[in-house]
Amino acid sequence: MIVFRADRAVVDGAERPAAVLVDGERIAAVLPRDAAVDAEREVVLAADEVLLPGLVDTHVHVNEPGRTEWEGFATATRAAAAGGVTAIVDMPLNSLPPTLDVAALEVKRAAARGQCAVDVGFWGGAVPGNEPQLRALHEAGVFGVKCFMIDSGVPEFPALTSPRDALREVAAFDGLLIAHAEDGELVHDAHGRRYADFVASRPGAAEDSAIAHLLELAAVTGARVHVVHLSSADALDRLAKARADGVRVSAETCPHYLTLAADEVPDGDTRFKCCPPIRDAGNRDRLWRALAEGTIDLVVSDHSPCTPELKRLDVGDFGLAWGGIASLQLGLPLVWTQARARGHGLADVVRWMSQRPAELVGLAGKGGIAVGNDADLVVFAPDEEFVVGELHHRNPVTPYSGRTLRGVVRATYLRGGPTDGTPRGELLVRG
């Protein structure tokens, strides 16, 4: 057995001194800081360190197999571990084949097996015509199915602009549908180096319209839905009202929408391109308020990397560049840097980035320091600053390069053992 002793640990939604006793892979007891225990080894945190539960990131594009040159299970999970993330859920695209049926899911699992430094689960996909596959994917252990209500950017994962049939099918087995909600009728192409033109091409109204349609369908079908990577604060009142009316809806946002603002994006710097786009500072402030109030449930990375060439930094054309931001390793310090400045504590960050993502997908045993849970633990130095430099992503192209952040992950433990590069991660299935 191992005991972790910390003057500060986030337990039961608050910071307090604690001794966390680990027996094998699970937490056996959470005791007073100086409790006498019979343990073979002690890990005593320094005075400037806080013990956190491992983060859970339910929005990661690993892209293997098929586009492994963009990312891969080995590199993505090493980056996750370096950032204090001990469980990820992989999106059904941009791998080849996409995870649209059980056979494709097994291809994905085979590619991941033996490579992962942290635990990995999988989403299925919902596209036109594959409704008969959704129950089988659910029974095979995916955590839900994802649809795009607009062009996904890859031809093998077509848009489901109105997911009515998919929602009816998902409601029949009480599954979860997660949606990229933008209305393609309100989006237009924009080429060139001006970031303002790109933002204008994907207005908040496109998100608002698609979310309104999704909520109407969820109310009619009774299905459980989740809005991914919310960027438009104008949709918040609609989400809150739908929830008050009994619609089973949740929503996430991402570190880039909470950290960056449109007027800070240099023209031609396509590292900042993502869809939906980064909006203005006032919009960012409203997202933070919604997170504090609970209208937004959780924060996940939407880690969507690509090769440097696809970012088209050579021409700086936002219309040509791949839309996606690589941030899996940086989510915790990004969010903490902003949260701290806005008066939030580490218990809030743990709720947004560990507890609620685990709850979203029903990951029992993850999301908190509690007896019986997996011993997924993070040693975090919240006051230490660092400059973003070396990253473990396969293609470390990120808008955060050179940025000073606060909060350093000094150690990550997966089910009681240090994440030292050994591929100890397990493949997770829906419980």
C-alpha positions as CSV (number, residue, x, y, z in Angstrom):
1,M,0.0,0.0,0.0
2,I,1.0,3.6,-0.6
3,V,-0.1,6.7,1.3
4,F,-0.1,10.2,-0.2
5,R,0.0,12.9,2.4
6,A,-0.9,16.4,1.4
7,D,-1.5,19.7,3.3
8,R,-3.9,20.5,0.5
9,A,-6.0,18.0,-1.4
10,V,-9.3,18.5,-3.2
11,V,-11.7,16.0,-1.6
12,D,-15.5,16.2,-1.6
13,G,-15.6,19.5,-3.4
14,A,-13.2,21.3,-1.0
15,E,-9.5,21.7,-0.3
16,R,-8.3,20.2,3.0
17,P,-5.4,18.3,4.4
18,A,-5.6,14.6,3.8
19,A,-3.8,11.3,3.7
20,V,-5.0,9.1,0.8
21,L,-4.3,5.4,1.2
22,V,-4.0,3.4,-2.0
23,D,-4.3,-0.4,-2.0
24,G,-3.4,-1.8,-5.4
25,E,-5.2,0.3,-8.0
26,R,-7.9,1.8,-5.8
27,I,-8.3,4.3,-3.0
28,A,-8.8,2.4,0.2
29,A,-9.2,5.3,2.6
30,V,-9.2,9.1,2.8
31,L,-7.9,10.0,6.3
32,P,-6.6,13.0,8.3
33,R,-3.2,14.3,7.0
34,D,-1.1,12.7,9.8
35,A,-3.1,9.5,10.4
36,A,-1.0,6.5,11.2
37,V,-1.3,3.9,8.5
38,D,0.4,0.6,7.6
39,A,1.9,1.4,4.2
40,E,4.9,0.2,2.4
41,R,5.6,3.7,0.9
42,E,4.8,7.3,1.6
43,V,4.5,10.1,-1.0
44,V,4.6,13.4,1.0
45,L,3.6,16.4,-1.1
46,A,5.7,19.6,-0.8
47,A,4.2,22.7,0.8
48,D,3.5,24.2,-2.6
49,E,1.7,21.2,-4.0
50,V,-1.9,20.1,-4.1
51,L,-3.3,16.6,-4.6
52,L,-6.0,16.5,-7.2
53,P,-7.9,13.6,-8.8
54,G,-6.9,12.8,-12.3
55,L,-8.7,14.8,-15.0
56,V,-11.2,13.2,-17.4
57,D,-11.2,14.6,-20.9
58,T,-14.2,13.4,-22.9
59,H,-13.4,15.3,-26.1
60,V,-10.2,14.1,-27.8
61,H,-9.4,13.5,-31.4
62,V,-6.7,10.8,-31.5
63,N,-7.0,10.2,-35.2
64,E,-5.5,6.7,-35.2
65,P,-5.7,4.6,-37.3
66,G,-5.8,6.3,-40.7
67,R,-4.5,9.7,-39.9
68,T,-1.9,8.8,-37.3
69,E,0.5,11.3,-38.7
70,W,-1.9,13.9,-37.2
71,E,-1.8,12.3,-33.7
72,G,-1.9,8.8,-32.2
73,F,-2.7,6.9,-29.1
74,A,0.9,6.8,-27.8
75,T,1.6,10.5,-28.3
76,A,-1.9,11.7,-27.2
77,T,-1.9,9.7,-24.0
78,R,1.6,10.8,-23.1
79,A,0.5,14.4,-23.5
80,A,-2.6,13.7,-21.4
81,A,-0.5,12.2,-18.6
82,A,1.8,15.1,-18.7
83,G,-1.2,17.4,-18.2
84,G,-2.8,15.5,-15.3
85,V,-5.4,13.8,-17.5
86,T,-5.8,10.1,-16.6
87,A,-8.8,9.2,-18.8
88,I,-9.8,10.4,-22.3
89,V,-12.7,9.5,-24.5
90,D,-11.7,9.4,-28.2
91,M,-14.0,11.0,-30.9
92,P,-15.3,8.8,-33.7
93,L,-13.5,10.9,-36.4
94,N,-11.0,11.7,-37.9
95,S,-9.7,8.2,-37.9
96,L,-10.1,5.8,-40.8
97,P,-12.5,4.1,-40.6
98,P,-14.6,6.4,-38.5
99,T,-16.3,4.6,-35.5
100,L,-19.7,4.2,-37.2
101,D,-20.3,0.5,-36.4
102,V,-19.0,-2.2,-34.1
103,A,-16.5,-3.5,-36.7
104,A,-14.9,0.0,-36.9
105,L,-14.9,0.2,-33.1
106,E,-12.9,-3.0,-32.9
107,V,-10.4,-1.6,-35.4
108,K,-10.0,1.4,-33.2
109,R,-9.6,-0.7,-30.0
110,A,-7.0,-2.9,-31.7
111,A,-5.0,0.2,-32.7
112,A,-5.1,1.6,-29.2
113,R,-4.3,-1.7,-27.3
114,G,-0.9,-1.7,-25.7
115,Q,-0.1,1.9,-26.6
116,C,-1.9,4.0,-24.0
117,A,-0.3,5.8,-21.1
118,V,-3.7,6.6,-19.6
119,D,-7.2,5.0,-19.8
120,V,-9.1,5.4,-23.0
121,G,-12.8,5.1,-23.9
122,F,-14.6,5.7,-27.2
123,W,-17.5,7.6,-28.7
124,G,-19.5,6.1,-31.6
125,G,-20.7,8.2,-34.5
126,A,-24.1,9.1,-35.9
127,V,-24.3,9.9,-39.6
128,P,-27.1,9.7,-42.2
129,G,-28.3,6.1,-42.5
130,N,-26.4,4.4,-39.7
131,E,-29.3,4.6,-37.1
132,P,-29.5,0.7,-37.1
133,Q,-25.9,0.6,-35.9
134,L,-26.4,2.9,-32.8
135,R,-27.8,0.3,-30.4
136,A,-25.0,-2.2,-31.3
137,L,-22.4,0.5,-30.6
138,H,-24.1,1.3,-27.3
139,E,-24.1,-2.4,-26.3
140,A,-20.4,-2.7,-27.4
141,G,-19.5,-0.1,-24.8
142,V,-19.2,3.3,-26.4
143,F,-20.1,6.1,-24.1
144,G,-22.5,7.7,-26.6
145,V,-22.7,8.8,-30.2
146,K,-21.6,12.0,-31.8
147,C,-23.2,13.8,-34.8
148,F,-22.2,16.9,-36.8
149,M,-25.1,19.2,-37.7
150,I,-22.7,20.8,-40.2
151,D,-20.0,19.6,-42.6
152,S,-17.4,17.8,-40.4
153,G,-14.5,18.6,-42.6
154,V,-13.9,15.0,-43.6
155,P,-16.0,13.3,-46.2
156,E,-16.3,9.9,-44.5
157,F,-18.2,11.5,-41.6
158,P,-21.2,13.3,-43.3
159,A,-23.4,15.9,-41.5
160,L,-26.6,14.9,-39.8
161,T,-28.3,18.3,-40.1
162,S,-31.4,17.1,-38.3
163,P,-30.7,14.2,-36.0
164,R,-34.4,13.4,-35.4
165,D,-34.1,9.7,-36.4
166,A,-30.8,9.2,-34.4
167,L,-32.4,10.8,-31.3
168,R,-35.4,8.5,-31.6
169,E,-33.1,5.5,-31.7
170,V,-30.9,6.7,-28.9
171,A,-34.0,7.4,-26.7
172,A,-35.1,3.8,-27.2
173,F,-32.1,2.5,-25.2
174,D,-31.6,5.7,-23.1
175,G,-28.2,6.5,-24.7
176,L,-26.5,9.8,-25.2
177,L,-26.1,11.8,-28.3
178,I,-23.5,14.6,-28.4
179,A,-23.7,17.2,-31.1
180,H,-21.5,19.7,-32.9
181,A,-24.2,22.3,-33.3
182,E,-23.8,24.8,-36.1
183,D,-26.3,25.6,-38.8
184,G,-24.7,25.3,-42.2
185,E,-27.3,27.6,-43.7
186,L,-25.9,30.4,-41.7
187,V,-22.2,29.7,-42.4
188,H,-20.4,30.9,-45.4
189,D,-16.9,30.4,-46.8
190,A,-14.3,33.1,-45.9
191,H,-10.8,33.0,-47.3
192,G,-7.9,35.3,-46.4
193,R,-5.7,36.3,-43.5
194,R,-8.2,38.5,-41.6
195,Y,-9.4,36.7,-38.5
196,A,-12.4,39.0,-38.2
197,D,-13.6,37.7,-41.6
198,F,-13.4,34.1,-40.4
199,V,-15.3,34.8,-37.2
200,A,-18.0,36.6,-39.2
201,S,-18.3,33.6,-41.5
202,R,-19.3,31.4,-38.5
203,P,-21.5,33.7,-36.4
204,G,-23.0,32.9,-33.1
205,A,-26.4,32.7,-34.8
206,A,-25.3,29.5,-36.5
207,E,-24.7,27.9,-33.1
208,D,-27.9,29.3,-31.7
209,S,-30.0,28.0,-34.5
210,A,-28.6,24.5,-34.4
211,I,-28.9,24.3,-30.6
212,A,-32.5,25.4,-30.8
213,H,-33.3,22.7,-33.3
214,L,-31.4,20.1,-31.2
215,L,-33.3,21.1,-28.1
216,E,-36.7,20.9,-29.9
217,L,-35.9,17.4,-31.1
218,A,-34.7,16.4,-27.6
219,A,-37.9,17.6,-26.1
220,V,-40.0,15.6,-28.6
221,T,-38.0,12.4,-28.4
222,G,-37.0,12.5,-24.7
223,A,-33.4,11.7,-25.6
224,R,-30.5,12.8,-23.6
225,V,-28.3,15.3,-25.5
226,H,-25.0,17.1,-24.9
227,V,-23.7,20.2,-26.8
228,V,-20.0,20.0,-27.4
229,H,-17.5,22.9,-27.5
230,L,-20.0,25.7,-26.9
231,S,-18.5,29.0,-28.0
232,S,-21.5,31.3,-28.4
233,A,-22.8,32.8,-25.1
234,D,-26.0,33.8,-26.9
235,A,-27.2,30.2,-26.6
236,L,-27.0,30.1,-22.8
237,D,-30.5,31.4,-22.0
238,R,-32.0,28.9,-24.4
239,L,-30.0,26.0,-22.8
240,A,-31.0,27.1,-19.3
241,K,-34.7,27.3,-20.2
242,A,-34.7,23.9,-21.9
243,R,-33.1,22.4,-18.8
244,A,-35.7,24.0,-16.6
245,D,-38.4,22.7,-18.9
246,G,-37.1,19.1,-18.3
247,V,-35.1,18.6,-21.4
248,R,-32.1,16.4,-20.6
249,V,-29.3,18.6,-22.0
250,S,-25.8,19.4,-20.8
251,A,-23.1,21.5,-22.4
252,E,-19.3,21.8,-22.4
253,T,-16.9,24.5,-23.4
254,C,-13.1,24.4,-23.9
255,P,-10.0,26.1,-22.7
256,H,-9.5,28.1,-25.8
257,Y,-13.0,29.8,-25.5
258,L,-12.2,30.6,-21.8
259,T,-8.7,31.8,-22.5
260,L,-8.5,33.5,-25.9
261,A,-10.4,36.4,-27.4
262,A,-10.9,37.3,-31.1
263,D,-9.2,40.7,-30.9
264,E,-6.0,39.0,-29.6
265,V,-5.7,36.7,-32.7
266,P,-3.1,38.0,-35.2
267,D,-4.2,38.1,-38.8
268,G,-2.7,35.1,-40.6
269,D,-2.0,33.1,-37.5
270,T,-4.0,30.0,-38.3
271,R,-2.9,28.2,-35.2
272,F,-5.9,29.9,-33.6
273,K,-8.4,28.5,-36.1
274,C,-11.1,26.3,-34.6
275,C,-14.8,25.6,-35.4
276,P,-16.9,27.2,-33.9
277,P,-14.4,30.1,-33.6
278,I,-13.0,32.0,-30.7
279,R,-15.2,35.0,-30.1
280,D,-14.9,38.4,-28.4
281,A,-13.8,39.1,-24.8
282,G,-17.4,39.9,-23.7
283,N,-18.6,36.6,-25.0
284,R,-15.7,34.9,-23.1
285,D,-16.8,36.6,-19.8
286,R,-20.3,35.4,-20.3
287,L,-19.1,31.8,-20.7
288,W,-17.2,32.1,-17.5
289,R,-20.3,33.3,-15.7
290,A,-22.3,30.4,-17.1
291,L,-19.7,28.0,-16.0
292,A,-19.8,29.4,-12.5
293,E,-23.6,29.2,-12.5
294,G,-23.8,25.7,-13.8
295,T,-25.4,26.4,-17.2
296,I,-22.2,25.1,-18.7
297,D,-21.4,21.8,-17.1
298,L,-17.8,21.0,-17.9
299,V,-14.6,21.9,-19.6
300,V,-12.8,19.6,-22.0
301,S,-10.0,20.1,-24.6
302,D,-11.5,19.4,-28.0
303,H,-7.9,18.4,-28.8
304,S,-8.0,18.4,-32.6
305,P,-4.4,18.4,-33.9
306,C,-3.2,18.0,-37.5
307,T,0.1,18.1,-39.3
308,P,1.8,21.5,-39.5
309,E,1.2,21.7,-43.3
310,L,-2.6,21.5,-42.8
311,K,-2.5,24.6,-40.7
312,R,-1.3,26.6,-43.8
313,L,0.8,28.9,-41.9
314,D,2.7,29.4,-45.1
315,V,-0.1,31.5,-46.5
316,G,-2.1,32.3,-43.3
317,D,-5.4,31.7,-45.0
318,F,-8.1,30.9,-42.4
319,G,-10.3,29.4,-45.1
320,L,-7.7,26.9,-46.1
321,A,-6.4,25.9,-42.7
322,W,-7.6,22.9,-40.7
323,G,-9.7,24.0,-37.8
324,G,-8.6,22.6,-34.5
325,I,-6.5,23.5,-31.5
326,A,-4.0,21.1,-29.8
327,S,-4.3,21.6,-26.0
328,L,-4.6,18.2,-24.3
329,Q,-1.4,18.7,-22.3
330,L,-2.3,22.3,-21.3
331,G,-5.9,22.2,-20.3
332,L,-5.4,22.3,-16.6
333,P,-2.9,25.2,-16.4
334,L,-4.9,27.1,-19.1
335,V,-8.1,26.9,-17.1
336,W,-6.5,27.4,-13.7
337,T,-4.6,30.5,-14.9
338,Q,-7.9,32.1,-15.9
339,A,-10.0,30.6,-13.1
340,R,-7.7,31.9,-10.4
341,A,-7.7,35.4,-11.8
342,R,-11.5,35.3,-11.7
343,G,-11.7,34.2,-8.1
344,H,-12.4,30.5,-8.5
345,G,-10.6,27.8,-6.6
346,L,-9.1,24.4,-7.5
347,A,-12.2,22.7,-6.3
348,D,-14.1,24.5,-9.0
349,V,-11.6,23.4,-11.7
350,V,-11.8,19.8,-10.4
351,R,-15.6,19.9,-10.7
352,W,-15.5,21.2,-14.2
353,M,-12.6,19.0,-15.5
354,S,-12.8,15.8,-13.6
355,Q,-16.1,15.2,-11.7
356,R,-18.5,16.4,-14.3
357,P,-16.9,14.8,-17.4
358,A,-16.8,11.5,-15.5
359,E,-20.5,12.0,-14.7
360,L,-21.3,12.8,-18.3
361,V,-20.2,9.4,-19.5
362,G,-20.9,7.4,-16.4
363,L,-17.3,6.6,-15.6
364,A,-17.8,5.1,-12.2
365,G,-14.5,5.1,-10.3
366,K,-13.2,8.3,-11.9
367,G,-13.7,12.0,-11.2
368,G,-12.8,12.4,-7.5
369,I,-10.6,11.3,-4.6
370,A,-13.0,8.9,-2.9
371,V,-12.9,5.5,-1.3
372,G,-13.3,2.8,-4.0
373,N,-12.3,5.1,-6.9
374,D,-9.3,4.4,-9.1
375,A,-6.2,5.9,-7.6
376,D,-5.8,8.4,-10.4
377,L,-4.0,11.3,-8.7
378,V,-2.2,14.4,-9.7
379,V,0.5,16.4,-7.9
380,F,-0.1,20.0,-8.9
381,A,1.9,23.1,-8.1
382,P,-0.7,25.8,-8.5
383,D,1.5,28.8,-7.9
384,E,4.4,27.9,-10.2
385,E,4.6,29.6,-13.5
386,F,6.0,28.2,-16.8
387,V,6.4,29.2,-20.4
388,V,4.7,26.9,-22.9
389,G,7.5,25.1,-24.8
390,E,8.0,21.4,-25.3
391,L,4.8,19.4,-25.7
392,H,4.2,15.6,-26.1
393,H,1.6,15.9,-28.9
394,R,2.8,14.4,-32.2
395,N,2.6,17.8,-33.9
396,P,3.0,20.5,-31.2
397,V,1.5,23.3,-33.2
398,T,-0.5,25.4,-30.7
399,P,-1.5,29.0,-30.3
400,Y,-0.2,28.8,-26.7
401,S,3.5,28.6,-27.7
402,G,5.5,31.1,-25.6
403,R,2.5,31.9,-23.3
404,T,3.2,32.1,-19.6
405,L,0.8,30.0,-17.6
406,R,0.3,29.3,-13.9
407,G,0.2,25.7,-12.5
408,V,2.6,22.9,-13.1
409,V,1.8,19.2,-13.1
410,R,4.7,17.6,-11.2
411,A,3.4,14.0,-11.2
412,T,0.5,11.9,-12.4
413,Y,-0.5,8.6,-11.0
414,L,-2.8,6.2,-13.0
415,R,-4.5,3.6,-10.8
416,G,-1.8,4.0,-8.1
417,G,1.3,3.9,-10.4
418,P,3.3,6.8,-11.9
419,T,2.8,7.6,-15.5
420,D,6.4,7.1,-16.6
421,G,5.7,6.4,-20.2
422,T,4.8,2.7,-19.7
423,P,1.6,1.9,-21.6
424,R,-0.5,0.9,-18.6
425,G,-3.7,2.5,-19.8
426,E,-6.8,0.3,-20.0
427,L,-9.5,0.5,-22.7
428,L,-12.7,1.7,-21.0
429,V,-16.3,0.6,-21.8
430,R,-19.6,2.1,-20.7
431,G,-20.7,0.6,-17.4
